[in-house]
Each structure stands twice: as structure tokens, then as C-alpha cells.
Amino acid sequence: MPVTMRLRVGAAALLTLATLAAVACSAPAAPPASGTAPAATNPAPAVPAPSASQVPAGAPEGTAKVEGSVQRISVDLTKGYYDPSVIHAKAGVPLEISFGQGSGCLGSVLIPDFSVNQDLTNGGAVVKLPAMKAGEYSFSCGMRMVYGKIVVQ
Ligand SMILES: [Cu+2]
């Protein structure tokens, strides 16, 4: 019996830690149980739209520049999000994205469709993607908290 007790206490402590971690990660979680909502950094829109692509509306956009047989674009991370967050690119042309230095939350970038998991903490990195078909390809920070997408046309 005492073992069971200890396990229960341990599980409760883990749950508390998980809750704290979720709050620290700032992703909008379950609505607060009681009336007073915690102060949010950004006032949340009245109707949050959970969509496949989690790039916020009005996020900065940019278009990759075709240079010979590749297209290139630079993405700045110094503001705590991807600038641009929406990258417009041409189908059928390899794309090189030059991600700037990232730290903390933005210390790595994931592009699941191309199995990219790139560290950005040593001055950033150039991620080379193959020629793509038309479509949308999302990318995010390592914790999947900050999102961007590549829109290929
Ligand atoms: Cu993150």
C-alpha cells in the first residue's frame, strides 16, 4: 500500500509539471476552469480557428527569388516568429531557405514533409529542399509552437 501512495503522489507531481510546461510553452490550451482568464500576451481572437495550417492570419509573407536553377529566400527569427512566416515558392524549382540564428524556442526548425530537423543555434542554416509540387508545406519550431508554411504554386 505505501508504494501505491508514493506512486500516486509521483503521478500528481508529474501532472503538475506537465501543466506548468504547457503554460510555459504558451500554446493556447484548454480554457481556464474558473472565471478569471490568465492575462494573455496577445488578445486572442474571438473565434480561434484551428486549421491544418497553424500560421496566424496576417503573418508576414515573402516570395522566394529564382536565381538560375534554384529559388532562395531568407527567414529572420529575431522577432520570435518566422519573418516571413508564409513563403511563396514556384513549383518544380529547388528551394533554399536561409534561416537566421534561432535560440530558445526557435533553436531548431522542423519541416516534416522533407524530414528536416535543423539546428539554428550556430548562426542559422540554409535548408535545401527539392523541387516541390504545388501545395502547402508547413514548418515549425522544434516544439511545434511557432509555425510557418511554404506555399508552392
Ligand atoms: Cu518552440
Backbone and ligand atoms as CSV (ligand in chain L), in Angstrom:
chain,resi,resn,atom,element,x,y,z
A,1,MET,N,N,0.805,-1.229,0.000
A,1,MET,CA,C,0.000,0.000,0.000
A,1,MET,C,C,0.840,1.283,0.000
A,2,PRO,N,N,1.859,1.370,0.809
A,2,PRO,CA,C,2.640,2.620,0.788
A,2,PRO,C,C,3.227,2.883,-0.592
A,3,VAL,N,N,3.572,1.824,-1.308
A,3,VAL,CA,C,4.138,2.012,-2.650
A,3,VAL,C,C,3.103,2.686,-3.548
A,4,THR,N,N,1.890,2.215,-3.474
A,4,THR,CA,C,0.827,2.802,-4.276
A,4,THR,C,C,0.690,4.290,-3.961
A,5,MET,N,N,0.730,4.608,-2.675
A,5,MET,CA,C,0.618,6.005,-2.271
A,5,MET,C,C,1.722,6.842,-2.926
A,6,ARG,N,N,2.929,6.314,-2.827
A,6,ARG,CA,C,4.053,7.080,-3.382
A,6,ARG,C,C,3.869,7.262,-4.878
A,7,LEU,N,N,3.401,6.213,-5.551
A,7,LEU,CA,C,3.203,6.315,-6.996
A,7,LEU,C,C,2.181,7.395,-7.305
A,8,ARG,N,N,1.133,7.426,-6.514
A,8,ARG,CA,C,0.080,8.425,-6.771
A,8,ARG,C,C,0.642,9.836,-6.601
A,9,VAL,N,N,1.386,10.032,-5.540
A,9,VAL,CA,C,1.970,11.354,-5.310
A,9,VAL,C,C,2.886,11.712,-6.472
A,10,GLY,N,N,3.664,10.727,-6.907
A,10,GLY,CA,C,4.573,10.975,-8.031
A,10,GLY,C,C,3.817,11.372,-9.281
A,11,ALA,N,N,2.735,10.661,-9.560
A,11,ALA,CA,C,1.943,10.971,-10.748
A,11,ALA,C,C,1.370,12.373,-10.648
A,12,ALA,N,N,0.910,12.755,-9.465
A,12,ALA,CA,C,0.346,14.094,-9.288
A,12,ALA,C,C,1.414,15.150,-9.547
A,13,ALA,N,N,2.619,14.910,-9.043
A,13,ALA,CA,C,3.696,15.865,-9.245
A,13,ALA,C,C,4.013,15.986,-10.732
A,14,LEU,N,N,4.032,14.855,-11.424
A,14,LEU,CA,C,4.312,14.882,-12.862
A,14,LEU,C,C,3.251,15.669,-13.605
A,15,LEU,N,N,2.002,15.455,-13.219
A,15,LEU,CA,C,0.916,16.190,-13.860
A,15,LEU,C,C,1.104,17.685,-13.675
A,16,THR,N,N,1.470,18.075,-12.454
A,16,THR,CA,C,1.683,19.495,-12.185
A,16,THR,C,C,2.792,20.035,-13.076
A,17,LEU,N,N,3.868,19.274,-13.185
A,17,LEU,CA,C,4.976,19.715,-14.032
A,17,LEU,C,C,4.523,19.852,-15.478
A,18,ALA,N,N,3.753,18.863,-15.933
A,18,ALA,CA,C,3.280,18.912,-17.314
A,18,ALA,C,C,2.420,20.142,-17.528
A,19,THR,N,N,1.581,20.470,-16.566
A,19,THR,CA,C,0.727,21.645,-16.677
A,19,THR,C,C,1.575,22.911,-16.757
A,20,LEU,N,N,2.571,22.972,-15.877
A,20,LEU,CA,C,3.447,24.140,-15.886
A,20,LEU,C,C,4.150,24.256,-17.218
A,21,ALA,N,N,4.624,23.130,-17.743
A,21,ALA,CA,C,5.326,23.152,-19.023
A,21,ALA,C,C,4.400,23.644,-20.112
A,22,ALA,N,N,3.160,23.186,-20.083
A,22,ALA,CA,C,2.204,23.607,-21.108
A,22,ALA,C,C,1.976,25.109,-21.029
A,23,VAL,N,N,1.876,25.632,-19.841
A,23,VAL,CA,C,1.672,27.069,-19.676
A,23,VAL,C,C,2.897,27.819,-20.190
A,24,ALA,N,N,4.073,27.314,-19.854
A,24,ALA,CA,C,5.302,27.977,-20.283
A,24,ALA,C,C,5.400,27.994,-21.789
A,25,CYS,N,N,4.904,26.959,-22.436
A,25,CYS,CA,C,5.005,26.879,-23.887
A,25,CYS,C,C,3.993,27.780,-24.577
A,26,SER,N,N,3.041,28.287,-23.815
A,26,SER,CA,C,2.128,29.336,-24.280
A,26,SER,C,C,1.193,28.943,-25.402
A,27,ALA,N,N,1.225,27.708,-25.841
A,27,ALA,CA,C,0.250,27.325,-26.848
A,27,ALA,C,C,-1.116,27.386,-26.190
A,28,PRO,N,N,-2.093,27.953,-26.899
A,28,PRO,CA,C,-3.406,28.057,-26.261
A,28,PRO,C,C,-3.908,26.675,-25.873
A,29,ALA,N,N,-4.110,26.480,-24.604
A,29,ALA,CA,C,-4.502,25.159,-24.116
A,29,ALA,C,C,-5.985,25.162,-23.796
A,30,ALA,N,N,-6.379,24.264,-22.932
A,30,ALA,CA,C,-7.771,24.183,-22.553
A,30,ALA,C,C,-8.191,25.489,-21.883
A,31,PRO,N,N,-9.464,25.854,-22.026
A,31,PRO,CA,C,-9.928,27.086,-21.388
A,31,PRO,C,C,-9.782,26.984,-19.874
A,32,PRO,N,N,-9.539,28.112,-19.219
A,32,PRO,CA,C,-9.362,28.072,-17.768
A,32,PRO,C,C,-10.615,27.561,-17.083
A,33,ALA,N,N,-10.394,26.857,-15.978
A,33,ALA,CA,C,-11.527,26.229,-15.299
A,33,ALA,C,C,-12.436,27.279,-14.671
A,34,SER,N,N,-11.834,28.320,-14.093
A,34,SER,CA,C,-12.657,29.313,-13.409
A,34,SER,C,C,-12.774,30.585,-14.234
A,35,GLY,N,N,-13.506,31.556,-13.692
A,35,GLY,CA,C,-13.865,32.739,-14.457
A,35,GLY,C,C,-12.721,33.608,-14.913
A,36,THR,N,N,-11.708,33.810,-14.082
A,36,THR,CA,C,-10.666,34.742,-14.442
A,36,THR,C,C,-9.663,34.106,-15.404
A,37,ALA,N,N,-9.614,34.632,-16.578
A,37,ALA,CA,C,-8.662,34.117,-17.566
A,37,ALA,C,C,-7.292,34.721,-17.289
A,38,PRO,N,N,-6.240,33.931,-17.465
A,38,PRO,CA,C,-4.903,34.492,-17.285
A,38,PRO,C,C,-4.630,35.539,-18.363
A,39,ALA,N,N,-3.893,36.563,-18.010
A,39,ALA,CA,C,-3.589,37.611,-18.968
A,39,ALA,C,C,-2.789,37.036,-20.126
A,40,ALA,N,N,-3.291,37.222,-21.319
A,40,ALA,CA,C,-2.594,36.706,-22.495
A,40,ALA,C,C,-1.691,37.793,-23.057
A,41,THR,N,N,-0.601,37.385,-23.694
A,41,THR,CA,C,0.311,38.344,-24.300
A,41,THR,C,C,-0.412,39.077,-25.430
A,42,ASN,N,N,-1.102,38.290,-26.255
A,42,ASN,CA,C,-1.866,38.887,-27.333
A,42,ASN,C,C,-3.329,38.613,-27.067
A,43,PRO,N,N,-4.172,39.601,-27.224
A,43,PRO,CA,C,-5.595,39.314,-27.067
A,43,PRO,C,C,-6.013,38.272,-28.090
A,44,ALA,N,N,-6.597,37.194,-27.618
A,44,ALA,CA,C,-6.971,36.113,-28.521
A,44,ALA,C,C,-8.143,36.545,-29.376
A,45,PRO,N,N,-8.175,36.109,-30.634
A,45,PRO,CA,C,-9.338,36.421,-31.465
A,45,PRO,C,C,-10.572,35.753,-30.880
A,46,ALA,N,N,-11.729,36.359,-31.148
A,46,ALA,CA,C,-12.965,35.852,-30.571
A,46,ALA,C,C,-13.173,34.385,-30.923
A,47,VAL,N,N,-12.950,34.042,-32.184
A,47,VAL,CA,C,-13.122,32.659,-32.605
A,47,VAL,C,C,-11.794,32.132,-33.124
A,48,PRO,N,N,-11.050,31.445,-32.284
A,48,PRO,CA,C,-9.801,30.875,-32.785
A,48,PRO,C,C,-10.119,29.786,-33.798
A,49,ALA,N,N,-9.495,29.855,-34.940
A,49,ALA,CA,C,-9.778,28.886,-35.991
A,49,ALA,C,C,-8.695,27.826,-36.034
A,50,PRO,N,N,-8.969,26.665,-35.476
A,50,PRO,CA,C,-7.967,25.607,-35.551
A,50,PRO,C,C,-7.983,24.980,-36.937
A,51,SER,N,N,-6.954,25.241,-37.710
A,51,SER,CA,C,-6.902,24.682,-39.055
A,51,SER,C,C,-5.633,23.855,-39.203
A,52,ALA,N,N,-5.570,23.144,-40.293
A,52,ALA,CA,C,-4.405,22.293,-40.547
A,52,ALA,C,C,-3.145,23.138,-40.523
A,53,SER,N,N,-3.203,24.280,-41.154
A,53,SER,CA,C,-2.055,25.165,-41.142
A,53,SER,C,C,-2.231,26.144,-39.989
A,54,GLN,N,N,-1.293,26.177,-39.091
A,54,GLN,CA,C,-1.460,26.980,-37.883
A,54,GLN,C,C,-0.749,28.318,-37.962
A,55,VAL,N,N,-0.530,28.782,-39.165
A,55,VAL,CA,C,0.079,30.090,-39.319
A,55,VAL,C,C,-0.975,31.153,-39.069
A,56,PRO,N,N,-0.706,32.109,-38.162
A,56,PRO,CA,C,-1.729,33.113,-37.872
A,56,PRO,C,C,-2.031,33.981,-39.089
A,57,ALA,N,N,-3.283,34.397,-39.202
A,57,ALA,CA,C,-3.668,35.291,-40.282
A,57,ALA,C,C,-2.880,36.579,-40.153
A,58,GLY,N,N,-2.497,37.141,-41.267
A,58,GLY,CA,C,-1.748,38.389,-41.235
A,58,GLY,C,C,-0.270,38.195,-40.972
A,59,ALA,N,N,0.190,36.949,-40.929
A,59,ALA,CA,C,1.615,36.691,-40.726
A,59,ALA,C,C,2.394,37.235,-41.924
A,60,PRO,N,N,3.636,37.667,-41.678
A,60,PRO,CA,C,4.417,38.230,-42.784
A,60,PRO,C,C,4.643,37.209,-43.899
A,61,GLU,N,N,4.581,37.689,-45.134
A,61,GLU,CA,C,4.760,36.803,-46.281
A,61,GLU,C,C,5.957,37.244,-47.114
A,62,GLY,N,N,6.510,36.302,-47.817
A,62,GLY,CA,C,7.633,36.613,-48.690
A,62,GLY,C,C,7.649,35.665,-49.866
A,63,THR,N,N,8.308,36.086,-50.939
A,63,THR,CA,C,8.375,35.258,-52.139
A,63,THR,C,C,9.827,34.919,-52.441
A,64,ALA,N,N,10.084,33.626,-52.625
A,64,ALA,CA,C,11.448,33.196,-52.950
A,64,ALA,C,C,11.839,33.760,-54.313
A,65,LYS,N,N,13.115,34.117,-54.430
A,65,LYS,CA,C,13.624,34.716,-55.660
A,65,LYS,C,C,14.320,33.642,-56.481
A,66,VAL,N,N,13.890,33.484,-57.710
A,66,VAL,CA,C,14.525,32.484,-58.574
A,66,VAL,C,C,15.868,33.040,-59.037
A,67,GLU,N,N,16.918,32.253,-58.770
A,67,GLU,CA,C,18.267,32.637,-59.196
A,67,GLU,C,C,18.852,31.449,-59.931
A,68,GLY,N,N,18.791,31.492,-61.270
A,68,GLY,CA,C,19.253,30.350,-62.053
A,68,GLY,C,C,18.336,29.173,-61.836
A,69,SER,N,N,18.906,28.076,-61.371
A,69,SER,CA,C,18.113,26.849,-61.250
A,69,SER,C,C,17.589,26.615,-59.837
A,70,VAL,N,N,17.765,27.599,-58.957
A,70,VAL,CA,C,17.202,27.460,-57.613
A,70,VAL,C,C,16.409,28.714,-57.277
A,71,GLN,N,N,15.631,28.620,-56.219
A,71,GLN,CA,C,14.971,29.815,-55.694
A,71,GLN,C,C,15.378,29.920,-54.234
A,72,ARG,N,N,15.564,31.153,-53.803
A,72,ARG,CA,C,16.094,31.360,-52.457
A,72,ARG,C,C,15.276,32.400,-51.705
A,73,ILE,N,N,15.288,32.224,-50.393
A,73,ILE,CA,C,14.660,33.220,-49.525
A,73,ILE,C,C,15.324,33.149,-48.155
A,74,SER,N,N,15.365,34.273,-47.478
A,74,SER,CA,C,15.903,34.314,-46.122
A,74,SER,C,C,14.770,34.515,-45.130
A,75,VAL,N,N,14.882,33.854,-44.011
A,75,VAL,CA,C,13.863,33.959,-42.962
A,75,VAL,C,C,14.548,34.425,-41.678
A,76,ASP,N,N,14.035,35.515,-41.144
A,76,ASP,CA,C,14.590,36.084,-39.910
A,76,ASP,C,C,13.809,35.569,-38.709
A,77,LEU,N,N,14.526,35.279,-37.639
A,77,LEU,CA,C,13.867,34.727,-36.450
A,77,LEU,C,C,13.993,35.644,-35.233
A,78,THR,N,N,14.578,36.799,-35.429
A,78,THR,CA,C,14.915,37.611,-34.269
A,78,THR,C,C,13.703,38.196,-33.555
A,79,LYS,N,N,12.557,38.200,-34.216
A,79,LYS,CA,C,11.360,38.767,-33.559
A,79,LYS,C,C,10.580,37.710,-32.780
A,80,GLY,N,N,11.072,36.467,-32.790
A,80,GLY,CA,C,10.373,35.417,-32.056
A,80,GLY,C,C,9.371,34.664,-32.907
A,81,TYR,N,N,9.316,35.015,-34.198
A,81,TYR,CA,C,8.495,34.245,-35.149
A,81,TYR,C,C,9.242,34.254,-36.471
A,82,TYR,N,N,8.708,33.507,-37.426
A,82,TYR,CA,C,9.355,33.437,-38.730
A,82,TYR,C,C,8.945,34.643,-39.563
A,83,ASP,N,N,9.928,35.351,-40.032
A,83,ASP,CA,C,9.658,36.517,-40.891
A,83,ASP,C,C,10.439,36.352,-42.192
A,84,PRO,N,N,9.777,35.963,-43.277
A,84,PRO,CA,C,8.336,35.720,-43.394
A,84,PRO,C,C,7.920,34.367,-42.830
A,85,SER,N,N,6.648,34.310,-42.435
A,85,SER,CA,C,6.057,33.045,-41.977
A,85,SER,C,C,5.438,32.286,-43.145
A,86,VAL,N,N,5.036,33.026,-44.162
A,86,VAL,CA,C,4.454,32.405,-45.351
A,86,VAL,C,C,5.425,32.631,-46.508
A,87,ILE,N,N,5.976,31.550,-47.012
A,87,ILE,CA,C,6.954,31.623,-48.098
A,87,ILE,C,C,6.282,31.165,-49.375
A,88,HIS,N,N,6.212,32.062,-50.346
A,88,HIS,CA,C,5.654,31.683,-51.644
A,88,HIS,C,C,6.796,31.215,-52.539
A,89,ALA,N,N,6.603,30.056,-53.143
A,89,ALA,CA,C,7.649,29.494,-53.988
A,89,ALA,C,C,7.037,28.895,-55.239
A,90,LYS,N,N,7.896,28.710,-56.254
A,90,LYS,CA,C,7.430,28.134,-57.518
A,90,LYS,C,C,7.566,26.625,-57.502
A,91,ALA,N,N,6.595,25.969,-58.069
A,91,ALA,CA,C,6.670,24.512,-58.192
A,91,ALA,C,C,7.788,24.141,-59.156
A,92,GLY,N,N,8.420,23.021,-58.896
A,92,GLY,CA,C,9.404,22.483,-59.829
A,92,GLY,C,C,10.784,23.098,-59.754
A,93,VAL,N,N,11.003,23.969,-58.797
A,93,VAL,CA,C,12.317,24.609,-58.649
A,93,VAL,C,C,12.819,24.360,-57.231
A,94,PRO,N,N,14.026,23.801,-57.074
A,94,PRO,CA,C,14.539,23.583,-55.713
A,94,PRO,C,C,14.542,24.894,-54.918
A,95,LEU,N,N,14.293,24.763,-53.635
A,95,LEU,CA,C,14.166,25.944,-52.777
A,95,LEU,C,C,15.223,25.901,-51.676
A,96,GLU,N,N,15.920,26.995,-51.526
A,96,GLU,CA,C,16.877,27.109,-50.425
A,96,GLU,C,C,16.381,28.185,-49.468
A,97,ILE,N,N,16.134,27.770,-48.246
A,97,ILE,CA,C,15.677,28.722,-47.232
A,97,ILE,C,C,16.827,28.967,-46.274
A,98,SER,N,N,17.208,30.223,-46.191
A,98,SER,CA,C,18.280,30.592,-45.275
A,98,SER,C,C,17.658,31.080,-43.972
A,99,PHE,N,N,17.615,30.194,-42.988
A,99,PHE,CA,C,17.071,30.562,-41.684
A,99,PHE,C,C,18.149,31.275,-40.880
A,100,GLY,N,N,17.787,32.373,-40.251
A,100,GLY,CA,C,18.727,33.102,-39.415
A,100,GLY,C,C,18.941,32.403,-38.089
A,101,GLN,N,N,19.797,33.016,-37.306
A,101,GLN,CA,C,20.085,32.491,-35.964
A,101,GLN,C,C,18.796,32.349,-35.168
A,102,GLY,N,N,18.644,31.191,-34.546
A,102,GLY,CA,C,17.489,30.968,-33.682
A,102,GLY,C,C,17.978,30.528,-32.327
A,103,SER,N,N,17.205,30.848,-31.315
A,103,SER,CA,C,17.588,30.401,-29.975
A,103,SER,C,C,16.333,30.070,-29.204
A,104,GLY,N,N,16.506,29.395,-28.104
A,104,GLY,CA,C,15.365,29.024,-27.284
A,104,GLY,C,C,14.347,28.266,-28.101
A,105,CYS,N,N,13.135,28.761,-28.056
A,105,CYS,CA,C,12.033,28.125,-28.767
A,105,CYS,C,C,12.347,27.906,-30.239
A,106,LEU,N,N,13.007,28.866,-30.854
A,106,LEU,CA,C,13.263,28.790,-32.289
A,106,LEU,C,C,14.650,28.223,-32.606
A,107,GLY,N,N,15.186,27.476,-31.681
A,107,GLY,CA,C,16.532,26.921,-31.860
A,107,GLY,C,C,16.643,25.830,-32.904
A,108,SER,N,N,15.512,25.291,-33.308
A,108,SER,CA,C,15.549,24.321,-34.397
A,108,SER,C,C,14.289,24.467,-35.220
A,109,VAL,N,N,14.398,24.062,-36.485
A,109,VAL,CA,C,13.227,24.152,-37.362
A,109,VAL,C,C,12.929,22.756,-37.913
A,110,LEU,N,N,11.641,22.446,-37.943
A,110,LEU,CA,C,11.187,21.165,-38.465
A,110,LEU,C,C,10.390,21.402,-39.740
A,111,ILE,N,N,10.704,20.614,-40.780
A,111,ILE,CA,C,9.873,20.607,-41.987
A,111,ILE,C,C,9.527,19.147,-42.235
A,112,PRO,N,N,8.436,18.704,-41.629
A,112,PRO,CA,C,8.133,17.266,-41.607
A,112,PRO,C,C,8.049,16.624,-42.987
A,113,ASP,N,N,7.497,17.357,-43.961
A,113,ASP,CA,C,7.325,16.748,-45.282
A,113,ASP,C,C,8.657,16.351,-45.910
A,114,PHE,N,N,9.736,16.965,-45.468
A,114,PHE,CA,C,11.040,16.654,-46.048
A,114,PHE,C,C,12.009,16.133,-44.984
A,115,SER,N,N,11.454,15.698,-43.866
A,115,SER,CA,C,12.259,15.117,-42.785
A,115,SER,C,C,13.391,16.038,-42.343
A,116,VAL,N,N,13.115,17.340,-42.359
A,116,VAL,CA,C,14.119,18.301,-41.922
A,116,VAL,C,C,13.947,18.565,-40.429
A,117,ASN,N,N,15.053,18.452,-39.710
A,117,ASN,CA,C,15.119,18.849,-38.304
A,117,ASN,C,C,16.471,19.531,-38.154
A,118,GLN,N,N,16.474,20.838,-38.324
A,118,GLN,CA,C,17.732,21.569,-38.454
A,118,GLN,C,C,17.980,22.470,-37.248
A,119,ASP,N,N,19.143,22.327,-36.675
A,119,ASP,CA,C,19.559,23.217,-35.591
A,119,ASP,C,C,19.878,24.602,-36.169
A,120,LEU,N,N,19.480,25.643,-35.451
A,120,LEU,CA,C,19.714,27.011,-35.939
A,120,LEU,C,C,20.494,27.842,-34.927
A,121,THR,N,N,21.024,27.179,-33.926
A,121,THR,CA,C,21.636,27.936,-32.829
A,121,THR,C,C,23.064,28.378,-33.112
A,122,ASN,N,N,23.633,27.911,-34.209
A,122,ASN,CA,C,25.008,28.307,-34.542
A,122,ASN,C,C,25.018,29.222,-35.756
A,123,GLY,N,N,24.286,30.311,-35.647
A,123,GLY,CA,C,24.272,31.272,-36.746
A,123,GLY,C,C,23.251,30.975,-37.815
A,124,GLY,N,N,22.349,30.052,-37.549
A,124,GLY,CA,C,21.339,29.730,-38.549
A,124,GLY,C,C,21.828,28.658,-39.497
A,125,ALA,N,N,21.074,28.410,-40.563
A,125,ALA,CA,C,21.444,27.361,-41.512
A,125,ALA,C,C,20.638,27.531,-42.793
A,126,VAL,N,N,21.224,27.030,-43.865
A,126,VAL,CA,C,20.498,27.004,-45.132
A,126,VAL,C,C,19.885,25.621,-45.288
A,127,VAL,N,N,18.573,25.591,-45.424
A,127,VAL,CA,C,17.862,24.323,-45.620
A,127,VAL,C,C,17.553,24.208,-47.105
A,128,LYS,N,N,18.028,23.125,-47.707
A,128,LYS,CA,C,17.819,22.926,-49.151
A,128,LYS,C,C,16.703,21.916,-49.370
A,129,LEU,N,N,15.689,22.367,-50.048
A,129,LEU,CA,C,14.551,21.499,-50.333
A,129,LEU,C,C,14.517,21.195,-51.830
A,130,PRO,N,N,14.025,20.016,-52.167
A,130,PRO,CA,C,13.946,19.656,-53.583
A,130,PRO,C,C,12.849,20.440,-54.287
A,131,ALA,N,N,12.818,20.320,-55.609
A,131,ALA,CA,C,11.711,20.898,-56.363
A,131,ALA,C,C,10.424,20.286,-55.840
A,132,MET,N,N,9.457,21.148,-55.592
A,132,MET,CA,C,8.221,20.674,-54.978
A,132,MET,C,C,7.046,20.770,-55.932
A,133,LYS,N,N,6.056,19.940,-55.634
A,133,LYS,CA,C,4.772,20.049,-56.333
A,133,LYS,C,C,3.967,21.159,-55.673
A,134,ALA,N,N,2.989,21.657,-56.383
A,134,ALA,CA,C,2.112,22.680,-55.806
A,134,ALA,C,C,1.458,22.141,-54.538
A,135,GLY,N,N,1.362,23.010,-53.559
A,135,GLY,CA,C,0.754,22.592,-52.304
A,135,GLY,C,C,1.290,23.430,-51.166
A,136,GLU,N,N,0.911,23.070,-49.964
A,136,GLU,CA,C,1.384,23.793,-48.778
A,136,GLU,C,C,2.171,22.843,-47.898
A,137,TYR,N,N,3.311,23.310,-47.457
A,137,TYR,CA,C,4.188,22.512,-46.616
A,137,TYR,C,C,4.485,23.330,-45.366
A,138,SER,N,N,4.156,22.776,-44.224
A,138,SER,CA,C,4.334,23.578,-43.017
A,138,SER,C,C,5.703,23.337,-42.405
A,139,PHE,N,N,6.146,24.323,-41.660
A,139,PHE,CA,C,7.350,24.153,-40.854
A,139,PHE,C,C,7.077,24.754,-39.486
A,140,SER,N,N,7.878,24.369,-38.528
A,140,SER,CA,C,7.646,24.855,-37.170
A,140,SER,C,C,8.932,24.774,-36.378
A,141,CYS,N,N,8.861,25.360,-35.207
A,141,CYS,CA,C,9.978,25.219,-34.286
A,141,CYS,C,C,9.979,23.790,-33.746
A,142,GLY,N,N,11.018,23.446,-33.049
A,142,GLY,CA,C,11.162,22.084,-32.566
A,142,GLY,C,C,10.048,21.646,-31.628
A,143,MET,N,N,9.417,22.616,-30.979
A,143,MET,CA,C,8.343,22.287,-30.033
A,143,MET,C,C,6.972,22.399,-30.666
A,144,ARG,N,N,6.947,22.690,-31.947
A,144,ARG,CA,C,5.682,22.875,-32.678
A,144,ARG,C,C,4.819,23.941,-32.014
A,145,MET,N,N,5.435,25.069,-31.742
A,145,MET,CA,C,4.700,26.182,-31.147
A,145,MET,C,C,4.602,27.352,-32.106
A,146,VAL,N,N,5.655,27.538,-32.891
A,146,VAL,CA,C,5.696,28.642,-33.848
A,146,VAL,C,C,5.670,28.025,-35.240
A,147,TYR,N,N,4.744,28.500,-36.053
A,147,TYR,CA,C,4.526,27.878,-37.356
A,147,TYR,C,C,4.806,28.812,-38.517
A,148,GLY,N,N,5.188,28.194,-39.626
A,148,GLY,CA,C,5.274,28.886,-40.892
A,148,GLY,C,C,4.853,27.902,-41.961
A,149,LYS,N,N,4.731,28.400,-43.186
A,149,LYS,CA,C,4.412,27.456,-44.261
A,149,LYS,C,C,4.995,27.928,-45.578
A,150,ILE,N,N,5.211,26.933,-46.426
A,150,ILE,CA,C,5.696,27.191,-47.778
A,150,ILE,C,C,4.512,26.938,-48.706
A,151,VAL,N,N,4.163,27.955,-49.452
A,151,VAL,CA,C,3.056,27.820,-50.388
A,151,VAL,C,C,3.653,27.717,-51.779
A,152,VAL,N,N,3.534,26.559,-52.369
A,152,VAL,CA,C,4.138,26.297,-53.681
A,152,VAL,C,C,3.055,26.349,-54.745
A,153,GLN,N,N,3.320,27.163,-55.796
A,153,GLN,CA,C,2.334,27.291,-56.879
A,153,GLN,C,C,2.996,27.107,-58.227
L,1,CU,CU,CU,9.235,26.420,-29.942
